[in-house]
Amino acid sequence: MKYLLLICAVESETVVPFQHLDHPPPDPETEEWVKEMDARGLRKFGHALRPTDTATTIRVREGETLVSDGPFTETKEQILGFDLIEAEDLEEVIAAVSAHPVARFGTIEVRPLWPS
């Protein structure tokens, strides 16, 4: 089964200090996790996201398209990135996510995908 991992943390403490750069500096712990999950064949794809102030939110209400800058909701933690993994079961996913460095200071939401 495929699962989407939503990597969440307080953006101002992790991403914003680096937004003047073309790419945030690599985090060695996260790079190691990615290499391990790739080697195990669990991780299929993933990427960091730019800061929320670069977001565009789009809604259609009563036939009208509403476009606004920024994220849809104000929250303490923001989605900083994502990973798509494929695992036998949720227990395997929990073991993999438990080893992710962001899990120690942020939150990782795990969402199963509908079968295609």
Secondary structure, DSSP 4 states (H G I P E B T S, - for coil): -EEEEEEEE-HHHHTGGGTTSSSPPP-HHHHHHHHHHHHHT-EEEEEE---GGG-EEEEEETTEEEEEES-SS--SSEEEEEEEEE-SSHHHHHHHHHT-GGGGTSEEEEEEPPP-
